[in-house]
Amino acid sequence: MRSRPRLSARRVLAAASLACAASVMVSSTEAPSASVGAPLPLGCAPPPRPRAQHDASAAWIGRSLAAEPRATAAAPAASAAPLTSETSTWELVAQLPGFKIATGRARSQHFTGELEAEVRINAAAEPYPVLGPGRVLPSGAALVEFHYAAGSSEPVALLAMVKRPAGYDPEGGDWEYLLLTPQGRVHHRGALALCKRCHADAPHDHLFGGPR
């Protein structure tokens, strides 16, 4: 059996950054999803909406890799500490050791599809992953998906979601999305179009039930 090549943190983040940069070409004027009827079990998404042809060029992960870019996004209105456009560290990074593991480790659909991931949450996100039509997470809830090469104990990239105060992004459930290095440095953050597109298909509160 041939072993898979080990993915470095630099390559993972470079690929994700390339896809994030491509998101500026994606229109944000799509009509919202139609109702799918009865709630689905947690972790089961409704059938995907038709994608425009140009979406293929803005898929979450492209196969070609770009040079690792600098952090580009400004801090959201709800951020406790303003960040510069040249360098930024996530304001919640010091709290990560206290985040609770909420899901088992499993294959992730993010990046190249070869990484494993687990989701960790802060106290405000405690109901996750037990959600439902009448149970949404409050402002301040944070979830972080730690990504690992198969069999490794050292993460190569982090993806985070933070519920911001009402009005931050109503159509996206007021979620902010972040792409982070394992050390918590920010590469992209905000109401990222490609993240919103995927999470719009989640069964409850724009959340799936485990690694995606």
Order of alpha helices (4+ residues) and beta strands (2+ residues): alpha-beta-beta-beta-beta-beta-beta-beta-alpha
